């Protein structure tokens, strides 16, 4: 988590939302979770990992670049938790994507090259950024994207419960 004006840690309600999202995601075949280094996303990744069979987690710093606080101050200007502290929060962390690009969209493209079906735990602003739309989003949402040439294409948007909010061919 970033210090100084950082968001509060994941609440019990947030943990419950993550576990509910895991139930919805259980039908998908993920082999790894890629997470932002912020405290709430790491706590969410922990809940998802445990609920989806102890999936390993890779921390990718640029997955935080879409968050409003990070955009305001810059990714390089926010001191995130040390790797050992991150691992305490999310014991399934087994790697850090240091070779990933430093921008959010480029980091998402890097993740998509690592595995064909990636589970990315980031910030809701990331869904808006990838879709290039001002979408109204719940706090816990699942966006399904495909890479379409240079751009990302939003195929579906769900609440953590699986309720479909947006569907596009």
C-alpha positions in Angstrom: 0.0 0.0 0.0 1.2 3.5 -0.6 1.8 5.7 2.4 0.5 9.2 2.9 -3.1 9.7 1.9 -3.4 6.0 1.0 -6.7 4.2 1.0 -7.7 2.1 4.0 -7.0 -1.6 4.1 -9.6 -4.1 2.7 -12.6 -4.3 4.9 -14.4 -7.5 5.8 -17.1 -6.5 3.3 -14.3 -6.2 0.7 -13.0 -9.6 1.6 -16.5 -11.1 1.2 -16.8 -9.4 -2.2 -13.6 -11.0 -3.3 -14.7 -14.4 -2.1 -18.0 -13.9 -4.0 -16.1 -12.9 -7.1 -14.0 -16.1 -6.8 -17.2 -18.2 -6.9 -18.1 -16.5 -10.1 -14.6 -16.9 -11.5 -14.3 -20.5 -10.5 -15.4 -21.7 -14.0 -12.4 -19.9 -15.6 -9.0 -21.5 -16.0 -6.4 -19.2 -14.4 -2.9 -20.4 -13.5 -1.8 -17.2 -11.9 -2.9 -13.9 -10.4 -1.2 -10.6 -11.3 -1.8 -7.9 -8.7 -1.1 -4.2 -8.0 1.2 -3.7 -5.0 -1.4 -1.7 -3.1 -2.7 -3.1 0.2 -6.3 -3.6 -0.8 -5.4 -5.3 -4.1 -2.9 -7.6 -2.3 -5.6 -8.5 0.2 -8.1 -9.1 -2.6 -5.5 -11.3 -4.4 -5.0 -13.3 -1.2 -8.7 -14.0 -0.9 -9.0 -14.9 -4.6 -5.9 -17.1 -4.5 -7.2 -19.0 -1.5 -10.7 -19.4 -3.0 -9.4 -20.5 -6.4 -7.0 -23.2 -5.2 -4.0 -21.3 -3.9 -3.0 -19.7 -7.2 0.4 -18.1 -7.2 0.6 -14.3 -7.3 2.9 -12.0 -9.2 3.1 -8.4 -8.1 3.3 -5.9 -11.0 3.9 -2.4 -9.8 2.5 -0.7 -12.9 -0.9 -2.3 -12.3 -1.3 0.4 -9.7 -0.6 3.2 -12.2 -4.3 3.5 -13.0 -5.3 4.4 -9.5 -6.4 8.0 -9.0 -3.9 8.6 -6.1 -1.0 7.1 -8.2 -2.0 9.2 -11.3 -1.9 12.3 -9.1 1.5 11.7 -7.5 3.2 9.3 -10.0 4.1 5.7 -9.6 7.7 6.4 -8.9 6.8 8.8 -6.1 4.8 6.4 -3.9 6.6 4.2 -1.5 4.9 0.8 -1.6 5.3 -1.9 1.0 8.6 -3.9 1.0 8.4 -7.3 -0.7 8.5 -9.1 2.7 5.5 -7.0 3.9 3.6 -7.7 0.7 4.3 -11.5 1.2 3.0 -11.3 4.7 -0.3 -9.8 3.4 -0.5 -12.3 0.5 1.5 -15.4 1.2 1.1 -16.8 -2.3 3.3 -14.1 -3.8 6.1 -15.9 -5.6 7.4 -13.2 -8.0 7.6 -9.6 -8.8 7.2 -8.4 -12.4 10.2 -6.1 -12.4 10.6 -6.6 -16.1 7.0 -5.4 -16.8 6.6 -2.0 -18.4 5.9 1.0 -16.2 2.6 2.2 -17.7 -0.8 0.5 -16.8 -1.8 -0.4 -20.4 1.7 -1.7 -21.3 1.8 -3.7 -18.1 -1.6 -5.3 -19.0 -0.2 -6.2 -22.4 2.9 -7.7 -20.7 0.6 -9.8 -18.5 -1.4 -11.0 -21.5 1.9 -12.2 -23.0 2.7 -14.2 -19.9 -0.5 -16.3 -20.0 -3.4 -16.4 -22.4 -6.1 -16.0 -19.7 -4.9 -13.7 -16.9 -6.6 -12.8 -13.7 -5.5 -9.2 -12.9 -6.3 -7.6 -9.5 -6.1 -3.9 -9.9 -8.2 -0.8 -9.4 -11.6 0.0 -10.9 -10.1 2.9 -12.7 -8.1 0.3 -14.7 -11.3 -1.0 -16.2 -12.2 2.5 -17.3 -8.7 3.1 -18.6 -8.6 -0.1 -20.7 -12.1 0.5 -22.0 -11.4 4.2 -22.7 -14.9 4.9 -21.3 -16.3 6.6 -18.2 -18.1 3.5 -17.0 -20.2 3.5 -13.8 -18.6 0.7 -11.7 -19.2 -1.0 -8.4 -16.3 -1.2 -6.0 -15.8 -4.8 -6.9 -16.2 -5.5 -10.6 -14.9 -8.1 -13.1 -14.0 -6.8 -16.6 -13.4 -9.2 -19.4 -11.1 -7.8 -22.1 -9.5 -9.0 -25.3 -6.6 -7.5 -27.0 -7.8 -6.1 -30.3 -4.7 -4.9 -32.2 -3.2 -2.1 -30.2 -6.3 -1.5 -28.1 -8.2 -3.5 -25.4 -11.8 -4.4 -26.1 -14.3 -4.7 -23.2 -16.3 -7.8 -23.9 -18.2 -8.0 -20.6 -18.5 -6.3 -17.3 -19.9 -8.1 -14.2 -20.5 -7.3 -10.6 -18.5 -9.6 -8.2 -21.6 -11.7 -8.0 -21.5 -12.5 -11.7 -24.4 -10.2 -12.6 -23.9 -9.0 -16.1 -23.7 -5.2 -16.4 -22.3 -4.9 -19.9 -22.1 -7.4 -22.7 -20.5 -6.7 -26.1 -20.3 -9.3 -28.9 
